Amino acid sequence: MPDKVRGRFRSNTLQPLLDEMVLAGAGVLLVFTGIFSIVPLTSIASVGIGAFLFYAAYSVYRGKHIRESAPNFDDEGSPQEVHSFRREAALVPDTDELMTEQEEYEEEPWQQPEEPFVPVTTQQRSPQRSEPAKTAFTVSAQEYFEEIQRQPMSQAEPQSEFNTLLVKALQIVKEVCFAHSVTFFWVKGETRQLVLEAKVTDSDAFNQERKIPIGSDIVSRIGVNGQPQLVNNILPETERDILCYYKNLQEIRSFIGVPVFYAGDQSGQPIAVLAADSKAPDAYGEESFAILTHVSRLISSMLISYTEKYDLFADVKLIEAGSKLKKRITDHPPITAVVNALSEELENLIPWESITVVLYDDAQREWGVASVRVRGNDRFVSPKQLVDVENSIVGRCIRTNSVQTVDLTKNKEMVFNDHERASDVLKNGTMVVVPVSSGGKSFGAVVVTERRSNAYSKKDIAAVQFLASIIAPEFEIFELNTILNEHIALDELTGTLTRKFFASRLDEELYRATDREEDLSLVFVTVHNLSDVQQRYGDDGRDAALVHVARHLRASVRPYDAVGRYDATTFTITLADTIANDAYLWAEKLRNAIAGSIVSAGRKSFSITVTIGISGASAKMTGAELVKNASHVLELAKKAGGNIVRVF
């Protein structure tokens, strides 16, 4: 033991012990003296004083023992000095500068006792020992994941979700590999292009072109050969030739890239390239290859998952579109409403630049354009334009009842007819023509175009066919009703003559008027804004309005005048032996009478107005000519605002 410690131990331990022994011995001696003394006063005093001294010695010893058994710091030293003394008394190695317990822990951490990790913010100090406070970390589970807002299947877009996760994967590669840029390119073999899907870069000179032609650069070589590439010493003069995605020199010195394959694809051709570059030379090696290979496999697995999710998403959208379309045509609306419903659902389902519907035009006895929708103002055909069925692509679709897919960039054939306007819609991109058929019979065609090449997948074409198959029965029902109406004399709803029988009656009246040299007037009466009535009051309101007008017509004519229903909104009347001016007066009274009456449809009531066009017959005029004149003047009256009478 060092002399310094030994001296301190003697002075602090032996001296108090000797004092206590002397005090106790004196007390014992006085007690025995008092016992054997013959003087009563001396005996009592000696025994009392001796007992007091012995008790005092015992009390001092007992109090010292209790103090030493518990941590105690005297007034002569600080806790650090007492702690240092105890370490010396325990025979720790002597040092010139006494270390604190915290300093020991910092110099020799392996000697600390292992304690379980407790994720709390504070720890209580044990009352049995004095030790420095330890820092404990608070770990929240929120720090280990990023919350993603989930959307219903009908609203989420799988491609955007895949792109988000792809960018996060690229960010991880960039941080782990200390990269300047990390990129992900799709490889489009059919168009010989690299398509940039995502990038994470520190550069502000990245190429703005998303599509890059496949060339001799290193990314193209990976995409074509399917072999990983590593370059660790790129010379400045060769950087532009090796890297294709920067606009100017970036002082890139290292590059690494790996192919991405689609699992299950037996062709062995990569579908994408994952690449990273760095400004440091010799930045990448086997570890970098291992990292990019694992990320490549992860992306491949993501592709499988999101391809399946995209297919499911597309199926859900298609089912929803089909349900909406069926609901809209449940009540068998007019053909124009059916065509509009189809076009609107296609707009939300597939990529498109134009949507055109071709149907058979009964009035012209030819196939014609029934509806055209084009983004912007770049029109190429107009409604009512006829279609060359024998020589056009659309005509071939109708004749053969088969789907036609056309690359418009290479197309030299006629699409609709010789008069179709020169338009970019028919010069670039892709066109698909799908027949509208039921029971093996074609009722028309749906033509969709998109400016991109190969824009329509098999699923897109199948979606158009599915929706076309939903509306095809409506055309079949319409055709059957037309055939049926040709054998029925009276309209079921209004009780007026059907169009076919009215046409026969008109020809008879014209012959009679010619033979008798009498006048004849043809009157067209149409319900003004009947579509608004239907939208507000429903089909019952529409039917009630038509019945109301038909009742007024029958009540206003003579028994030998004919009243017929020309179409869904228009009635026709022949006024025998009546000139056009007299017919005008009759029509004006009729218009006022209808405008002043009330239509009742269940619990609803409303008023309506009519627009009237009149044409007088001239010598040797055919029924078709008279109908044409009357319908023409009716259209002029409609354009003038309606609720008026016009004479041809």
C-alpha positions in Angstrom: 0.0 0.0 0.0 1.4 3.4 -0.8 2.7 5.4 2.2 0.3 8.2 1.4 -2.7 6.0 1.5 -1.4 4.0 4.5 -0.9 7.2 6.6 -4.4 8.4 5.7 -5.9 5.0 6.7 -4.2 5.0 10.1 -5.1 8.5 10.9 -8.7 8.1 9.9 -9.3 4.5 11.3 -7.1 3.7 14.5 -7.3 7.0 16.4 -11.1 7.0 16.9 -10.9 3.3 17.9 -8.3 4.0 20.7 -10.4 6.9 22.0 -13.5 4.7 22.3 -11.5 1.9 24.1 -10.1 4.3 26.7 -13.5 5.8 27.4 -15.1 2.4 27.8 -12.2 1.2 30.0 -12.5 4.2 32.3 -16.2 3.6 32.7 -15.7 -0.1 33.6 -13.0 0.8 36.2 -15.2 3.3 37.9 -18.1 0.8 38.1 -15.9 -1.8 39.8 -14.5 0.8 42.2 -18.0 1.9 43.3 -19.0 -1.7 43.8 -16.2 -2.5 46.2 -16.2 0.9 48.0 -17.4 0.9 51.6 -18.4 4.6 51.5 -22.0 4.7 50.2 -21.7 8.2 48.6 -18.4 7.2 46.8 -19.9 3.9 45.7 -23.0 5.5 44.2 -21.0 8.2 42.4 -18.4 5.8 41.0 -21.1 3.4 39.6 -23.1 6.2 38.1 -20.1 8.0 36.4 -18.7 4.6 35.2 -21.9 3.5 33.7 -22.3 6.8 31.9 -18.8 6.7 30.4 -19.4 3.1 29.2 -22.7 4.0 27.7 -21.2 7.1 26.0 -18.4 4.9 24.5 -20.9 2.4 23.2 -23.1 5.1 21.7 -20.2 6.7 19.9 -19.1 3.3 18.5 -22.7 2.4 17.4 -23.3 5.7 15.7 -20.0 5.4 13.8 -20.9 1.9 12.6 -24.2 3.1 11.2 -22.7 6.1 9.4 -20.0 3.9 7.8 -22.7 1.4 6.5 -24.4 4.1 4.5 -23.1 6.6 1.9 -21.8 9.6 3.9 -19.8 12.6 3.0 -18.1 14.5 5.8 -17.6 18.2 5.8 -13.9 18.0 5.0 -14.1 16.7 1.5 -16.3 16.8 -1.6 -18.2 13.7 -2.8 -15.6 13.3 -5.6 -12.7 13.2 -3.0 -14.5 10.7 -0.9 -15.2 8.5 -3.9 -11.6 8.8 -4.9 -10.5 7.7 -1.4 -12.7 4.6 -1.5 -11.2 3.6 -4.8 -7.7 4.0 -3.3 -8.8 1.9 -0.3 -10.0 -0.8 -2.7 -6.4 -1.0 -4.0 -7.1 0.5 -7.4 -3.9 1.4 -9.4 -2.4 4.7 -8.3 -2.6 7.5 -10.8 -1.4 11.1 -10.8 -4.8 12.4 -11.7 -7.8 10.6 -10.2 -10.4 9.8 -12.8 -14.1 10.1 -12.3 -16.3 7.2 -13.0 -17.7 8.9 -16.1 -14.1 9.3 -17.5 -13.5 5.6 -16.9 -16.6 4.8 -19.0 -15.6 7.0 -21.8 -12.1 5.5 -22.0 -13.1 1.8 -21.6 -16.7 1.4 -22.9 -16.3 -2.4 -23.2 -16.1 -2.6 -19.3 -19.6 -1.1 -18.9 -22.3 -3.6 -17.8 -24.7 -4.4 -20.6 -28.2 -3.1 -19.9 -31.3 -3.7 -21.9 -32.5 -0.7 -24.1 -35.4 1.0 -22.5 -37.1 3.5 -24.9 -38.0 6.2 -22.3 -37.0 9.8 -22.1 -35.5 9.7 -18.5 -34.0 7.1 -16.1 -34.1 7.2 -12.3 -30.7 7.0 -10.5 -30.4 4.0 -8.2 -30.2 5.0 -4.5 -27.6 2.3 -3.9 -24.8 3.8 -6.1 -23.7 7.1 -7.4 -23.3 7.1 -11.2 -23.4 9.7 -14.0 -26.7 10.3 -15.9 -27.1 8.3 -19.1 -28.8 9.6 -22.3 -31.7 7.5 -23.5 -33.2 7.9 -27.0 -36.9 8.2 -27.7 -37.8 6.1 -30.8 -41.2 6.6 -32.5 -42.6 4.1 -34.9 -43.7 7.0 -37.1 -40.0 7.6 -38.0 -39.7 4.2 -39.7 -42.5 4.6 -42.3 -44.1 7.2 -44.5 -47.9 7.4 -44.3 -49.5 6.9 -47.7 -53.1 8.2 -48.2 -55.0 5.2 -49.6 -57.7 5.8 -52.2 -60.5 3.6 -53.4 -59.7 1.3 -56.3 -61.9 3.4 -58.6 -59.9 6.6 -57.8 -56.3 5.4 -57.3 -54.0 5.4 -60.3 -51.6 2.4 -60.2 -49.1 4.0 -62.5 -48.7 7.1 -60.4 -48.3 5.0 -57.2 -45.6 2.9 -59.0 -43.8 6.1 -60.0 -43.8 7.4 -56.5 -42.2 4.2 -55.1 -39.8 4.1 -58.0 -38.5 7.6 -57.2 -38.1 6.5 -53.5 -36.0 3.5 -54.7 -33.8 5.8 -56.8 -33.3 8.1 -53.8 -32.1 5.2 -51.8 -29.6 4.2 -54.5 -28.4 7.8 -54.7 -27.7 8.0 -51.0 -26.1 4.6 -50.7 -24.0 4.9 -53.8 -23.2 8.6 -53.3 -24.3 9.2 -56.9 -24.7 12.4 -58.8 -27.7 11.1 -60.7 -29.7 7.9 -60.7 -32.0 7.3 -63.6 -34.6 4.7 -64.8 -35.2 4.3 -68.5 -37.9 2.2 -70.2 -36.5 0.3 -73.3 -39.0 0.5 -76.3 -37.6 -2.0 -78.8 -40.4 -1.5 -81.3 -39.7 2.3 -81.6 -36.0 2.1 -80.8 -36.3 4.6 -78.0 -35.2 5.0 -74.3 -38.0 6.6 -72.4 -37.1 8.4 -69.1 -39.5 7.3 -66.4 -37.9 8.7 -63.3 -34.7 10.4 -62.1 -33.0 11.7 -58.9 -30.2 14.1 -59.7 -28.1 17.0 -58.4 -27.7 18.3 -62.0 -29.7 21.2 -63.4 -28.6 20.3 -66.9 -30.6 17.2 -67.4 -31.9 16.5 -70.9 -35.4 17.8 -71.2 -36.4 15.2 -73.9 -38.1 12.3 -72.3 -37.7 10.1 -75.3 -34.1 9.4 -76.5 -33.3 7.4 -79.6 -31.3 4.2 -78.9 -27.8 4.8 -80.1 -24.2 3.9 -79.1 -24.3 5.4 -75.6 -23.8 3.1 -72.6 -27.4 3.1 -71.5 -28.5 2.0 -75.0 -26.0 -0.8 -75.0 -27.4 -2.1 -71.7 -30.9 -1.8 -73.1 -30.0 -3.7 -76.2 -27.6 -6.4 -74.9 -29.1 -6.8 -71.4 -25.6 -6.8 -69.8 -24.6 -4.6 -66.9 -21.9 -2.0 -67.5 -19.3 -0.3 -65.2 -17.0 2.5 -66.2 -14.7 4.0 -63.5 -12.6 6.4 -65.5 -14.7 8.5 -68.0 -12.6 11.0 -69.9 -14.1 14.5 -70.3 -13.8 14.3 -74.1 -15.8 11.0 -74.1 -18.5 11.9 -71.6 -21.0 13.2 -74.2 -20.6 10.0 -76.2 -21.0 7.7 -73.2 -23.9 9.5 -71.4 -27.0 10.5 -73.3 -29.0 12.2 -70.7 -27.1 15.5 -70.0 -27.3 18.6 -72.1 -23.7 19.6 -71.4 -20.6 18.3 -69.6 -21.0 17.4 -65.9 -17.5 16.1 -65.2 -18.9 12.6 -64.6 -16.0 10.1 -64.0 -17.9 6.9 -62.9 -21.0 5.1 -64.3 -22.8 1.9 -63.4 -25.9 0.5 -65.0 -27.9 -2.8 -64.8 -30.8 -4.1 -66.9 -34.3 -4.6 -65.5 -36.2 -7.7 -66.7 -39.8 -8.6 -66.3 -40.2 -11.9 -64.4 -41.7 -14.6 -66.6 -40.7 -13.0 -69.9 -39.0 -15.7 -71.9 -37.6 -13.3 -74.5 -34.6 -12.4 -72.3 -34.8 -8.7 -73.4 -34.6 -6.1 -70.7 -37.6 -3.8 -70.3 -35.7 -1.0 -68.5 -32.3 0.2 -67.4 -31.3 1.4 -63.9 -28.2 3.6 -64.0 -26.1 5.7 -61.6 -23.2 8.0 -62.1 -20.7 9.9 -60.0 -18.2 12.8 -60.3 -15.6 10.7 -58.4 -13.3 8.3 -60.3 -13.4 4.6 -59.2 -16.6 5.3 -57.3 -18.2 1.9 -58.0 -17.3 -1.7 -57.6 -18.8 -5.1 -56.7 -20.7 -3.7 -53.8 -22.4 -1.2 -56.1 -23.3 -4.0 -58.5 -24.8 -5.9 -55.7 -26.9 -2.9 -54.6 -28.2 -2.1 -58.1 -28.9 -5.7 -58.7 -31.1 -6.0 -55.6 -32.9 -2.8 -56.5 -33.4 -4.1 -60.1 -35.0 -7.2 -58.7 -37.2 -5.1 -56.4 -38.4 -3.0 -59.3 -39.1 -6.1 -61.3 -41.2 -7.4 -58.5 -43.0 -4.1 -58.2 -43.7 -4.2 -61.9 -45.4 -7.6 -61.6 -47.5 -6.4 -58.6 -48.5 -3.1 -60.3 -49.2 -4.8 -63.6 -51.7 -7.0 -61.9 -53.1 -4.0 -60.0 -53.4 -2.0 -63.2 -55.3 -4.8 -64.9 -57.6 -5.0 -61.9 -58.0 -1.2 -61.9 -58.8 -1.2 -65.6 -61.3 -3.9 -65.2 -63.0 -2.0 -62.4 -63.2 1.1 -64.5 -64.5 -0.8 -67.5 -67.2 -2.4 -65.3 -68.2 1.0 -63.9 -68.3 2.5 -67.4 -70.5 -0.4 -68.6 -72.9 0.0 -65.7 -73.2 3.7 -66.3 -73.9 3.1 -70.0 -76.5 0.5 -69.4 -78.2 2.7 -66.9 -78.3 5.6 -69.3 -79.9 3.6 -72.1 -82.3 1.6 -69.9 -85.3 3.6 -71.1 -84.4 3.3 -74.7 -83.6 6.9 -75.5 -83.2 8.3 -79.0 -80.2 7.0 -81.0 -78.5 10.4 -80.7 -78.6 10.1 -76.9 -77.2 6.5 -77.1 -74.3 7.7 -79.2 -73.5 10.6 -76.9 -73.6 8.3 -73.9 -71.1 5.9 -75.6 -68.7 8.8 -76.5 -68.7 10.2 -73.0 -67.9 6.9 -71.4 -65.1 6.3 -73.9 -63.6 9.7 -73.1 -63.0 8.6 -69.5 -61.8 5.1 -70.3 -59.2 5.2 -73.1 -56.6 7.7 -74.5 -58.1 9.6 -77.4 -57.6 12.5 -79.8 -60.9 12.0 -81.6 -64.0 9.8 -81.2 -66.3 9.3 -84.2 -69.4 7.2 -84.5 -70.7 6.1 -88.0 -74.3 4.9 -88.4 -76.8 4.2 -91.2 -78.7 7.4 -92.1 -82.3 6.4 -92.9 -83.1 9.8 -94.4 -80.2 9.7 -96.9 -80.2 5.9 -97.3 -76.5 5.9 -96.8 -73.9 5.3 -94.1 -72.8 8.6 -92.5 -71.1 10.3 -89.6 -73.5 10.5 -86.7 -71.1 12.1 -84.1 -67.6 13.6 -84.0 -65.6 14.6 -80.9 -62.1 16.1 -81.4 -59.8 17.7 -78.9 -59.4 21.3 -79.9 -60.7 22.6 -83.2 -58.9 20.3 -85.6 -61.9 18.7 -87.3 -61.4 16.2 -90.1 -65.0 15.1 -90.8 -68.4 16.6 -90.1 -71.7 15.1 -88.8 -74.0 14.0 -91.6 -71.0 13.4 -93.9 -71.4 10.2 -95.9 -68.9 7.3 -95.8 -67.5 5.5 -98.8 -68.4 2.0 -97.6 -66.7 0.2 -100.5 -63.3 1.9 -100.5 -62.6 3.3 -97.0 -61.1 1.7 -93.9 -64.3 2.5 -91.9 -66.4 0.9 -94.7 -64.2 -2.3 -94.5 -64.9 -2.5 -90.8 -68.7 -2.3 -91.4 -68.7 -4.7 -94.3 -66.5 -7.4 -92.7 -67.7 -6.7 -89.1 -64.1 -6.8 -87.9 -61.7 -4.5 -85.9 -59.3 -2.4 -88.0 -56.1 -1.1 -86.4 -54.1 1.5 -88.4 -50.8 3.2 -88.1 -51.8 6.6 -89.4 -48.2 7.6 -90.0 -47.8 5.0 -92.7 -51.4 4.9 -93.8 -52.2 5.6 -97.5 -55.8 4.4 -97.5 -59.0 6.5 -97.3 -60.4 6.6 -93.8 -63.9 7.9 -94.4 -64.4 9.4 -97.9 -62.7 11.4 -100.6 -63.7 14.7 -99.1 -62.2 14.2 -95.6 -60.1 17.2 -94.7 -56.4 17.1 -94.5 -55.8 17.0 -90.7 -53.1 16.0 -88.3 -55.6 13.8 -86.6 -55.4 11.5 -89.7 -51.7 11.9 -90.3 -50.0 10.9 -87.1 -50.6 8.3 -84.4 -52.9 5.3 -84.2 -56.5 4.7 -85.2 -58.8 1.8 -84.2 -62.1 1.1 -85.9 -64.5 -1.2 -83.9 -67.8 -2.4 -85.3 -71.1 -1.9 -83.5 -72.7 -5.3 -84.1 -75.3 -7.6 -82.6 -76.3 -11.0 -83.8 -73.6 -10.9 -86.5 -75.1 -7.8 -88.1 -73.1 -4.5 -88.1 -75.1 -1.4 -87.2 -72.2 1.0 -87.4 -68.6 1.7 -86.3 -66.7 3.5 -83.5 -63.5 5.2 -84.7 -60.9 6.4 -82.1 -57.6 8.0 -82.8 -54.6 9.1 -80.7 -51.5 11.0 -81.7 -49.1 8.5 -80.1 -47.9 5.5 -82.0 -49.0 2.1 -80.6 -51.4 4.0 -78.3 -54.0 1.3 -77.9 -53.3 -1.9 -76.2 -55.4 -5.1 -76.5 -57.2 -4.1 -73.3 -58.1 -0.7 -74.8 -59.5 -2.3 -77.9 -61.4 -4.9 -75.8 -62.9 -2.0 -73.7 -64.2 -0.3 -76.9 -65.7 -3.6 -78.1 -67.3 -4.1 -74.7 -69.1 -0.8 -74.7 -70.0 -1.1 -78.3 -71.6 -4.5 -77.5 -73.7 -2.8 -74.8 -75.3 -0.3 -77.2 -75.6 -2.6 -80.2 -78.9 -4.1 -78.9 -80.4 -0.6 -78.9 -79.9 -0.3 -82.6 -81.4 -3.7 -83.1 -84.4 -2.7 -81.1 -84.7 0.5 -83.1 -84.5 -1.4 -86.4 -87.2 -3.8 -85.2 -89.4 -0.9 -84.1 -89.0 0.7 -87.5 -90.1 -2.4 -89.3 -93.0 -2.8 -86.9 -94.1 0.8 -87.4 -94.2 0.3 -91.1 -97.2 -2.1 -90.6 -98.9 0.0 -87.9 -101.2 2.9 -89.0 -101.5 4.7 -85.7 -98.8 5.9 -83.3 -99.4 4.1 -80.0 -98.7 7.2 -77.8 -100.5 10.0 -79.6 -103.1 8.2 -81.7 -101.9 10.0 -84.8 -100.9 8.4 -88.1 -97.4 6.9 -88.3 -94.9 8.4 -90.6 -95.3 5.8 -93.3 -99.0 6.0 -93.4 -99.0 9.8 -93.3 -96.7 9.8 -96.3 -99.2 7.6 -98.2 -102.0 9.9 -97.1 -100.1 13.0 -98.2 -99.5 11.5 -101.7 -103.3 10.8 -102.0 -104.2 14.4 -101.0 -101.7 15.8 -103.5 -103.3 13.7 -106.3 -106.8 14.8 -105.2 -105.8 18.5 -105.1 -104.2 18.2 -108.5 -107.3 16.5 -110.0 -109.7 19.0 -108.5 -107.3 22.0 -108.9 -107.6 22.7 -105.2 -105.0 24.2 -102.8 -103.2 22.1 -100.2 -101.1 23.1 -97.3 -98.7 21.0 -95.2 -98.1 22.1 -91.6 -95.2 21.0 -89.4 -95.7 21.4 -85.6 -92.9 20.7 -83.2 -92.9 21.0 -79.4 -90.4 23.8 -78.5 -87.5 22.6 -76.3 -89.0 19.2 -75.6 -85.5 18.0 -74.4 -85.7 20.5 -71.6 -89.1 19.3 -70.6 -87.8 15.7 -70.5 -84.8 16.7 -68.4 -87.0 18.6 -65.9 -90.1 16.4 -65.7 -88.7 13.0 -67.0 -90.1 10.7 -69.6 -93.6 11.1 -68.2 -93.5 14.8 -68.7 -92.3 14.4 -72.3 -95.0 11.9 -73.2 -97.7 14.1 -71.5 -96.5 17.1 -73.6 -96.8 15.1 -76.9 -100.2 13.8 -76.0 -101.3 17.3 -75.1 -100.3 18.7 -78.5 -101.8 15.7 -80.4 -105.1 16.3 -78.6 -105.2 20.0 -79.6 -104.3 19.0 -83.2 -107.1 16.5 -83.6 -109.5 18.9 -82.1 -108.5 21.7 -84.4 -108.7 19.9 -87.8 -111.6 18.9 -90.0 -112.6 15.2 -90.3 -110.9 14.8 -93.7 -107.6 16.5 -92.7 -104.8 14.1 -91.8 -102.6 14.3 -88.6 -99.5 12.3 -88.3 -96.3 12.0 -86.2 -93.2 12.8 -88.2 -90.6 12.1 -85.6 -90.0 12.1 -81.9 -90.9 15.8 -81.5 -92.8 16.8 -84.6 -96.3 16.4 -86.0 -97.5 16.9 -89.6 -101.0 18.0 -90.8 -102.5 18.2 -94.2 -105.0 21.0 -94.7 -107.1 20.2 -97.8 -108.4 23.1 -100.0 -106.5 25.6 -97.9 -104.0 28.2 -99.1 -100.8 29.0 -97.1 -102.2 32.3 -95.8 -105.3 30.7 -94.4 -103.2 27.9 -93.0 -101.1 30.6 -91.2 -104.2 32.0 -89.5 -105.2 28.5 -88.4 -101.7 27.8 -87.1 -101.5 31.0 -85.2 -104.7 30.2 -83.3 -103.4 26.7 -82.6 -100.1 28.1 -81.2 -101.9 30.5 -78.9 -104.3 27.8 -77.7 -101.4 25.5 -76.8 -99.4 28.2 -75.2 -102.3 29.2 -72.9 -103.0 25.6 -71.8 -101.6 23.6 -68.9 -100.0 20.1 -69.3 -100.5 17.7 -66.4 -98.1 14.9 -65.7 -99.1 13.1 -62.5 -98.7 15.7 -59.7 -96.7 18.0 -61.9 -98.1 20.7 -64.2 -96.4 22.9 -66.7 -96.9 24.9 -69.9 -95.4 24.4 -73.3 -95.1 26.2 -76.6 -94.9 25.0 -80.3 -93.1 26.2 -83.4 -94.9 25.8 -86.7 -93.7 25.8 -90.3 -96.1 25.9 -93.3 -95.6 25.1 -97.0 -98.3 25.4 -99.7 -98.4 22.8 -102.5 -97.9 23.9 -106.1 -98.8 22.2 -109.3 -97.1 18.8 -109.9 -95.3 19.0 -106.6 -94.4 15.6 -105.1 -94.9 14.7 -101.5 -91.1 14.6 -100.8 -90.7 18.2 -102.2 -93.6 19.5 -100.1 -92.1 17.8 -96.9 -88.7 19.3 -97.7 -90.1 22.8 -98.0 -92.1 22.5 -94.8 -89.2 21.1 -92.8 -86.9 23.8 -94.1 -89.2 26.6 -93.0 -89.6 24.9 -89.6 -85.9 24.9 -89.1 -85.8 28.6 -89.8 -88.5 29.2 -87.3 -86.5 27.3 -84.6 -83.4 29.3 -85.3 -85.5 32.5 -84.9 -86.2 31.5 -81.3 -89.2 29.2 -81.6 -92.8 29.8 -80.5 -93.7 31.4 -83.9 -95.3 30.5 -87.2 -93.4 30.7 -90.4 -94.6 30.2 -94.1 -92.4 28.9 -96.9 
